[in-house]
Amino acid sequence: MTEFTVWAPEANRVRLRVDDADREMTTRPGGWWWAEVPDAGPGTDYAFLLDDDERALPDPRSPWQPVGVHGPSRLYDHAAFGWRDQAWTGRQLPGSILYELHVGTFTPEGTFDAVIDRLDHLVDLGVDMIELLPVNAFNGEHNWGYDGVCWYAPHHAYGGPDGLKRLVDAAHRRGLGVILDVVYNHFGPSGAYAPLFGPYLAEGTNPWGRSVNLDGPHSDEVRRYIIDSVLMWLRDYHVDGLRLDAVHALTDHRAVPLLEELAVEVESLATHLGRPLSLIAESDLNDPRLITPREAGGMGLHAQWNDDAHHALHTLLTGERQGYYADFGSLECLETVLTGAFFHAGTWSSFRNRSHGRPVDRQRVPGHRFVAYLQNHDQIGNRATGDRISATLSPAMLRVGATLLMTAPFTPMLFMGEEWGTTTPWQFFTSHPEPELADAVATGRRREFAAHGWPPGDVPDPQDPQTFARSRLDWAELDKPAHREMLEFHRRLIALRKARPDLSDPRLDLVDVRHGDRFLAVRRGECVVVANLADKPQRVDLPGVVRQVLLTTGTGVTVMRDGVELPAETAAIVAL
């Protein structure tokens, strides 16, 4: 016996289609509809029909879309999977090193199972948690994942529900946690049938479409729809944390924000499961209240992505100053970020033409609540040609950048292939089957970058299969000496961070930065990170006697009693 339910508060009639037969559903309080089917079980396909419309629609809470987002839903039994991660006790975010990857381009096969075959590489690298770009069902075969429309169903082309569970299970048995990127601020442009069932959408819009109804009439059930999705990923898929996409795009004026509700419910689930569960926000607000504990009046999320840290490093290393990079690029800017997390903290933002952000309490807010990175899917893929910094910077400067990232007081994150300096780009790709939608996406992409001076012919067509193919990692690069050397450097750097408590210390108020003409020295307890960003050798004085050189990014570093001589584009980590 299987009970089918669906929320359709404005429908006058709902039918359930199972085995090509339609059954009338019974209304229940709150806009819910209900029916029982005695012989339906796992593997049964089903759909709903609203009022007198003969279109068969997938379940808004569908656990499985085996033939794509436009097809029927399929019943799935979460209890049937044979988990082997019973010894897993979880992985907390503080002290961890994250690794962001896209399932479809991480391997040639582009599946959950193929990712499993590369997990040992990540364990050997020293990664603690992998962060998967969104994997819930979207239109077409390949996509970044941010156009998802089925918020409960893993994408069929990646391997569906069992495939995701096999990946999480295998990661846990290797000591790796799994974070899942999820999108609750909009539905994708094709296959979003949930809004046909009820008022899931608000009148307002955000950059990606209609906003989700979080505070209007019937918003209680919409919020429950999101909360139940969050709990499902963490509970039924054993995921260790979620990265919440663009929370600044959530329009929510209720007294208790959705984000705080999520924090409360996730804390309750973590208590029940006996393992830590993390919520990481992507936010453009520079508002530390997101990551302030609820006991202190905050929303209680565990961390947030820190674009200011990226911008400070990227501009300093590359010299780029266009667009939102305009205020960044100085050593003073990097000092502000390393000691206070945000650069814009109630200060003027020329890109926004207004003041922006709120200061972080350096003595009370630990740096591990800020995820920092030199590269991520956005900062690469939202460039016109999807070029990585390895296409611009010398290997020497790549190592300097990695050193500054891995010794900062934040939670560091790598983007797939960064550890060996891959040359493959990460471009914006889609596979919309509808010609008009495909044309609109490609035209919009060209128009967007034409406004910034890019010739239309230089912007890759998102629908071109070659755009997707170019974005796949080339694992054969690891057979080349230069890439092997970069990988080995990252291994040694990560191992050193984990071996020296000073280098992972999250206390922002204990970070001391001194800088001069294209060089800086960052004091981290008894360790000092010294970097020469200039194209000439430089001597850097240190606040003590060097007892030991722990790591250098290149050869030719000379140690003196109270300083070091660094060749051009070189960094060193020393102990005083």
N, C-alpha and C positions, 0 to 999 in steps of 0.2 A: 504494500500500500504506500503510495507516494502522495503527499499533499502539495499542491501547487498554489502559490499565492503571488499576487502582484498588486502594486499600488497604482490605482487609476482613479483618483478622486473626482474627476470631471466626466467620467464615462457613464453612460446609461446602461451599457451592456458590454460584457467581456466574455469572449469564448476562448477556450483552450483547445489547441489542435495537437493531438497526439496520435501517432499511427494513422495519419490521414483522416482522422475522424474528429469532428468538432463537438465540444461539450460546453454547455452553458455553465458559467461560473456564478457563484453566489456572493452577493455583496456582504461586507462586514463593516463594523464601525471604523471610522477614520479613513475611508476611501479605499480599503483593501478588498480584494476579490479572492475567492477561494474555491478549490475543487479537489476532489480525491479521485485517483485513478488506481484501481487495485493492482493491475499487472504492469505498471510502469516502474522501472528501476534504473540503476546506473547504466548509461549508454543509450537511454531513450531520448529521441529528439522531440522537441516540442516548440510551440510558438503561441502567441496570443493574437486575437483579433478584437479590435476596439469598435464598439457600436456596430454599425452595419457595413463597415469597411472590410473588404475581403482580403486586404493585405495581411499576410502572416508576419508578425513582428517578433524579433528575438526578445528575450527576457531582459529588462534593465539590470537585473542581478544575475545574469547568466554566468555560470561557472566555466563554460566551455563553448567556444564557437568553432567547431571543427572544420567548417567550410567557409569561414570568413564572417565578417561582421554583418553581412546582409542575409546570412542564412539562419536556419533554426538553431536554437540553443540545445544543449545536450546535458542531461543529468549526470552528475559526477559525485562519487562518494569519497569525501576527504578521508574517511576512516580506513579506506581500503589500501592506502599506500603503505608499503613496508619500510618505515623509517629505520635507519641504522645509526642515528646520531644520538642515541640515548645518553651517551657520556658527555654530550655537549652542555656546558654550563653558561654559555654566552660569551660575548666579548664587549667590554665597555668601550665607549668612544675615547675617553681620556687615555693618552699614551698610544693610541692606534695610528697606523699609517693606512690611508685609504687608497684605493686604486679604481678609477672610474673606467668602465668599459661598456661598449655597445655590442650586444649579443650578435647582431647581424653582420658586423664587420670585424669582430675580434678574431675570427677564424675564417678560412675559406668556406666552410660548411654553413656558418651562420646559425648555429643551433645551440640550445642549452647543453646538449651532450658533448658537443665539440668544445665548449668552454671547459668542461671537466678535464679534458685531455691536456689543458694548459695550466691547470691549477698548481701543479708542482713547480712550474716556472715562477709563479707568484709567491709560493712558500719560500722558494730558494732566494727570491729577491728580498724577502723580509716584510712583505705586506701582511697586514692584520685583517683587513676587511675589504671585500670587493663591493663596489657600488655599481649596480646595473642601471643603465638608462632604461626608461619606461618599457615594460614588457607586456602591458595589458593590450588587448586586441585593438588593432587599428585597421584602416582600410588599405588594401593592397598587401603585397608581400614584404616590402622593405620600406622603412621609414625611420626617422629618428626616434619615434615613439611618443612624441608630444601631441599627436593627433589622435590619441586613443579615445574610444567611444564606449568600450565595455570595461567598466572599472572593477570587475570581479574575475575576468577571464584572461589568463595568459595567452599570448599570441600563438595561433595555431602553427604558423610557419617555423617558429622557434622550437616547438616541441610540446605545446599545450601544457595542461596542469601537471601531468606526470613528469614532463621534461624539466620544468622549473623545480619540482620537488627533488628530482635526482641531482640537479646542480647544487641546491642548498644542502642536501644530505652529504654529497661528496665534499663540498667546501668545509662543512663542520667536521667531518672526519679527518680533515687535514689541518684543522685548527684555524680556519678562516671564517670570519663572520660575513654575513651578506646584508647589504643595504639595498633597498629597492627605491628607485626614483618613481614618484607617483604624481599625477597631474589632476588636481581637483578644481582648477580655476576656470576651465572651459571644456567643452566637448569638441572633438575633431569635426572637420567640415563634411564628412561623409560617413554614413552608418550610425549617426547619433539618433537612435530611436527612442531613448528614454524620455526626451521632452514631449513626445507624442502621448505618453501615458499620464503626464501630470505637469505641474508648474515647476519643473526643475530649473528653469532659466528666469533671470530677472530682466527688466527692461534695459538696463545699462549694458555697456560693452567694455571690453578690454582689448588690448592689441590683437588678440587671437579669436575674437568673436563675442557672442553673448555671454554676459556674466552669469554665474550660478546663483540661484535664489537662496541666499543664506539668511535673509532677514525679512522677507516679505510674507504674505499669506501662504500657508502650507509649508513654510520653510522648516518646520520641525522635522518632517519626514525627509526632506532633502538633506538636512544635516545628518540625520540618522543614516541615510544612504551612504554618505561619505564616511562617517564614523565606523559603520559596519564593514566597509571595504578596508579601512585601515586595520581594524582588528583581525579581519580574515587573513591578510597577508602575513601578519605577525604570528597569528595562532596556527592557522591551517597550513601555511607554507614554511613555518619555522624561521621566517626572516627575522633578522636581528635589529633592523632599523629601517626607517623610511626617510627619504629626502623629499620634502614637500615643495613642489615647483612653484615659483613666483607667488609667494603668499601675499605680496603687496598688491596682487591683482584680485584678491578676495574682498569683495564688497560686503562688509559685515558691520552693522551698527548696533548689534544687540549688546546688552550689558555684559553678558558672558560670551566672549568671542569664540568662534568655532575652534581656533587654535588652542585656546585654554581648555575647551571641552576635550579635545583630542589628547592633550597632555594628561588630563585626569583619567580618562579611560585607559590610556596606554600604561600609566603608572599602576592602575588596578590590575591590568592583565599581566604586567611584569611581575607583580607581587604574587599572583596566582601561579605563573609559570616558573618562578624562581630563577629567572635569568634577566639580565639588563636588556631593555629595549630603548632604542634611541630615536628621537624625532629631530631631523635637521631641516631647517628652513632655508630656502633660497629667498632672500629679501633684498629689495633695493632701498629700504627705508633707513638703514643705518640706525636702527632703534634697538638698544640693548634690552629693552623690556621684553622682547621676544624670548630671550635666553636667560632672563632673570627668573629664579625660582618663584613659584606661586606664593610661598611663604613670605617672600619679600615684595609681593605685589606685582610680579611679572606674570607672563603667560606659561612659563615652565617648560619651554622647549629646550632641548639639550645642546643644540649648536646651530650655527647658521653659516652659510657660505659667506666668505669675506672677499668681495670683489676689490675693495680698496687695497688689500694685500697684493692681489694679482696686479692691479694697475701700477702700484708703486714699484714692483719688481720688473714688470714688463717694460715700462717706459724707461726705467733706469738702464736696463740691459740693451734695449733696441733703439732708443732715441726717438721712438714714435710719440707724437704729441697731438694727433688729430682727434676730433670728436670728444668723447668723454675722457680721453687721456690728457686733455689740455692742462689740468691743474696738477698733474703728477710728473714725475721724472727727476726730481732733485733728491739728493742725499738727505736733505732735511725732511722731505716727504716720507722717505723710507724710515727714518728715525721715528717720526710721529706714528707710523703704522706699527712698527716693531714694539713700541712702548705703550701704545694706546689702542691698538686694533684698527680703529677707524681713522681715516684721514679727514673726511668730512664729518665733523662731530659738532654740529651747530655752527659750522663755518660756511663761507661763501663757496658755492659751486658755480663756476662760470658756464659749464655745460647746461645746467638747469636754470641759470640766471636767477638764482635765489640761494638763500642759506639752506643747509641740508644736514640732517643727522642729529645725533645726541651723543654727548661724551660717554665713554665707558668708565666706570669706576675701577681704576687700575688695581686698587688694593683688594677689591672684593670679587671682581669678575675674572676668572681664570682664562688664560689664552686658549686652552683646549676647546673652548666653546666656539671658536672661530676656525672654520675649515679654510685652509689657504692652499694656493696652487699656482704654479707657473703657467699651466695649460689646463683647459677643460673643454668639454664639447662645445659650449657657447663661445668661448674666447677664441677658439679655432674656427669652428664651423660657421660662425656669423661674420667671418671675414669673407670678402668677395670670392676668393679662390680657395678658401679653406686651408691656407698655408700655415704650417706649424712654425714655431720659432727656430726649429732646426734648419729651416730653409733660409733663415736670415743670419743667425748667430753662428760664430765659429764654435767648434767643439769645446774649445777652452772656455768660452763665455757660457756655454750650456752647463758646464760643470760648476762654474762660479754661481750661476743662478740656482742650480740644484742645492749647492752648499748653503746658500742663504735661506732657501726654503726649508730645508731639513733641520736647520739649527734654530729656526724661529720658535717662539713660544706657542705656536698654534698647532692644530691638527693638520698635518700635511697630506695632500692628495696628489697622486700622479694620474695622468691620462694615458690610456693604453698606448704602448709603444714608446712613450716618453723616456722610459728607462734605458732604451738603447739608441735614442736619438733617431727614431725612424724617419724616413724621408717621405712616407706616404702621407698625403693630405687627409683632412677630414672635412668633407664637403657636405653641403646641404642636399639631401636626396629624398625623393618621394617616389611612389609607384601608384598613383591614383588611377584606377581603371577608367574613370569618367573623363573623356577628352576635354570637356569644357572646364572641369576643375583642374586638370593637368595644365591646360593652357593658362588659366588664371594664376596658378602658383608660379609658373615659369616667368610669365609677364611681370608679375609683382616683384619677383626677385631681381629681374633685370632693371626695372624702374627704380627700385630701392637703391641699388648701387650706382646707377647712372647719376642720381642726385649727388653722389660723392665723387663723381669724376671717372667712374670706371666705364670703359667702352662696353656696350652690351655683349659683344662677342667674347669678351674675356670672362664673363660670369657663367659658370657651368650651368647647364640646364638640369634642374633637379630631377626631371623625369627621364633623362638619358641614362640607360643602364650603366654606361661607362662611368657616370658620376658616382654611382654606388660602388662599382668595381674598383675605382681608383682609391676609395676610402677604406678598403680592406687592408688590414695589417699585412705586411710582407715578412713573414717569419723567417724566410730565407736570408734576410739581412743579418741575422745572428751568426751566419757563417763568415761574415766579413770582419776583419780584424778591428776596424774602427768602431763598429757597432758592439762587438764583444767587449772592447775596452770600456765603452760608455756604460754597458750593463754592469761590468765588474766594478766600475767606480760607484754606481748607485748602490750596489750590494754593500760595499765597504762603508759608504756614507750612512746608509740605514743602520747597519750593524753598529757603527760608532754612536749614532743617536741613541740606540737602545742600550748601549754599554755604559754611557756616561749620563747619569741623572741630570746633570746641569744642562745638557742639550735639549732635554724634553721638558724642563721645568716650565710650567705654564704661568708663573707669576709675572705679570706684565710690569709691576713696579720694580722688579729686580733686574730688568733688562737695561743695560747701559750702552749707549751708542755714541761713538766719537767718529768724526769724519773730517776729511780734508778735500784736496783736489782729486776727485775721482777715486778715492779710497775710503774705506771705513773699517772700524774695529768694533765688534759687538761683544760686550762682556756678558758671559753666561756662567755665573758662579766662578769656578776656578778655570773655566775654559774661555778662550777668546777666539772669535771667528774674524779673521782678517781677510779683506778682499781688495784687490787692486783692479779697478775697472778700466784703467787707462791703457793706452797702447804703448806704454813705456814702463820700464822698471821703476819701482818706488819703494822707499823705506817708510815703514809705519812704526812709530813708537808705541810701546805697550805699557800698561800701568803695573808692571812687575817683571820679574825675571822668568824667562821661558824655561820650564823644566822638561817639557817633552813636546815634540811635534806629533800630533795625533793623526793628521791627514793633510795632504796637499792635493790640489787639483792638477798640478803639473810639476815638472822638474825645475831645479834651479832656485828653490827657496833657500835663503840664507838666514840663519838664526844668529842674532846678536844678543848681548846681555839683556837689553831692555827694548828690543824691537826685532823686526824681521824685514828682510829685503825681498820683495816679491817681484818676479818677472811680470811682464804685461799680461793682463787677463788671467790672473791667477788668484786663488784663495788658499788659505791654510787655516787649520784649526789647531790651536796650541793649548797646552795646559800650563798655568802659572804655578 
